[in-house]
Amino acid sequence: MREDILDKVLKVLNANLENTEITFEQTEDDLSALGMDSIVFIRVVVALEEAFDIEIPDEKLSLNEMNTIAKIMDVISSIG
């Protein structure tokens, strides 16, 4: 299950982050350092909500709450 989530999250991130290719080894890396700014973050959130057919709670909609792949996966897991 977590591998399925990881695959989808990586696809969404790589589709929205420019000039970088994120791999599964980077689950703890700060996405801000990899090129995610607030505009990209919003695009990623919308894409994640569509990919997983979920609505991410407002209290999780900040770059600090979801600044690593591991944190994004935890948020998605807690919803689904």
TIDO-32545 format. One record per residue (C-alpha): x, y, z. Coordinates in steps of 0.02 Angstrom, whole numbers. Example, Ala and Ser with C-alpha at 12.3 -4.5 7.8 and 13.67 -1.06 7.14 Angstrom:
residues 2
<votor><x>615</x><y>-225</y><z>390</z></votor>
<votor><x>684</x><y>-53</y><z>357</z></votor>
***
This chain:
residues 80
<votor><x>0</x><y>0</y><z>0</z></votor>
<votor><x>135</x><y>126</y><z>48</z></votor>
<votor><x>232</x><y>82</y><z>-110</z></votor>
<votor><x>77</x><y>124</y><z>-214</z></votor>
<votor><x>63</x><y>290</y><z>-123</z></votor>
<votor><x>248</x><y>324</y><z>-148</z></votor>
<votor><x>237</x><y>287</y><z>-335</z></votor>
<votor><x>91</x><y>406</y><z>-358</z></votor>
<votor><x>171</x><y>543</y><z>-252</z></votor>
<votor><x>334</x><y>531</y><z>-351</z></votor>
<votor><x>238</x><y>541</y><z>-516</z></votor>
<votor><x>144</x><y>696</y><z>-458</z></votor>
<votor><x>300</x><y>781</y><z>-392</z></votor>
<votor><x>403</x><y>744</y><z>-546</z></votor>
<votor><x>263</x><y>805</y><z>-658</z></votor>
<votor><x>256</x><y>972</y><z>-565</z></votor>
<votor><x>436</x><y>1008</y><z>-514</z></votor>
<votor><x>543</x><y>1077</y><z>-653</z></votor>
<votor><x>724</x><y>1035</y><z>-684</z></votor>
<votor><x>734</x><y>896</y><z>-556</z></votor>
<votor><x>696</x><y>711</y><z>-545</z></votor>
<votor><x>647</x><y>653</y><z>-372</z></votor>
<votor><x>680</x><y>472</y><z>-326</z></votor>
<votor><x>618</x><y>359</y><z>-186</z></votor>
<votor><x>784</x><y>382</y><z>-96</z></votor>
<votor><x>737</x><y>564</y><z>-65</z></votor>
<votor><x>584</x><y>534</y><z>46</z></votor>
<votor><x>659</x><y>637</y><z>189</z></votor>
<votor><x>733</x><y>776</y><z>81</z></votor>
<votor><x>660</x><y>951</y><z>99</z></votor>
<votor><x>558</x><y>982</y><z>-58</z></votor>
<votor><x>588</x><y>1169</y><z>-44</z></votor>
<votor><x>772</x><y>1136</y><z>-74</z></votor>
<votor><x>725</x><y>1033</y><z>-227</z></votor>
<votor><x>629</x><y>1176</y><z>-308</z></votor>
<votor><x>456</x><y>1174</y><z>-230</z></votor>
<votor><x>390</x><y>1349</y><z>-199</z></votor>
<votor><x>215</x><y>1400</y><z>-148</z></votor>
<votor><x>147</x><y>1399</y><z>-326</z></votor>
<votor><x>215</x><y>1225</y><z>-362</z></votor>
<votor><x>150</x><y>1167</y><z>-192</z></votor>
<votor><x>-28</x><y>1217</y><z>-237</z></votor>
<votor><x>-14</x><y>1126</y><z>-404</z></votor>
<votor><x>53</x><y>972</y><z>-314</z></votor>
<votor><x>-88</x><y>975</y><z>-185</z></votor>
<votor><x>-221</x><y>986</y><z>-321</z></votor>
<votor><x>-138</x><y>846</y><z>-419</z></votor>
<votor><x>-124</x><y>737</y><z>-263</z></votor>
<votor><x>-308</x><y>765</y><z>-221</z></votor>
<votor><x>-355</x><y>712</y><z>-398</z></votor>
<votor><x>-235</x><y>563</y><z>-402</z></votor>
<votor><x>-295</x><y>493</y><z>-236</z></votor>
<votor><x>-476</x><y>556</y><z>-245</z></votor>
<votor><x>-458</x><y>640</y><z>-75</z></votor>
<votor><x>-471</x><y>813</y><z>1</z></votor>
<votor><x>-321</x><y>865</y><z>103</z></votor>
<votor><x>-377</x><y>952</y><z>264</z></votor>
<votor><x>-346</x><y>1139</y><z>276</z></votor>
<votor><x>-233</x><y>1119</y><z>428</z></votor>
<votor><x>-113</x><y>1015</y><z>320</z></votor>
<votor><x>-109</x><y>1139</y><z>176</z></votor>
<votor><x>57</x><y>1219</y><z>213</z></votor>
<votor><x>230</x><y>1187</y><z>145</z></votor>
<votor><x>292</x><y>1157</y><z>322</z></votor>
<votor><x>164</x><y>1017</y><z>349</z></votor>
<votor><x>205</x><y>932</y><z>183</z></votor>
<votor><x>385</x><y>977</y><z>144</z></votor>
<votor><x>450</x><y>798</y><z>123</z></votor>
<votor><x>385</x><y>648</y><z>30</z></votor>
<votor><x>371</x><y>555</y><z>195</z></votor>
<votor><x>258</x><y>691</y><z>267</z></votor>
<votor><x>151</x><y>694</y><z>109</z></votor>
<votor><x>131</x><y>505</y><z>121</z></votor>
<votor><x>82</x><y>519</y><z>306</z></votor>
<votor><x>-52</x><y>649</y><z>265</z></votor>
<votor><x>-122</x><y>542</y><z>123</z></votor>
<votor><x>-119</x><y>385</y><z>231</z></votor>
<votor><x>-212</x><y>472</y><z>371</z></votor>
<votor><x>-352</x><y>522</y><z>252</z></votor>
<votor><x>-373</x><y>362</y><z>154</z></votor>
***
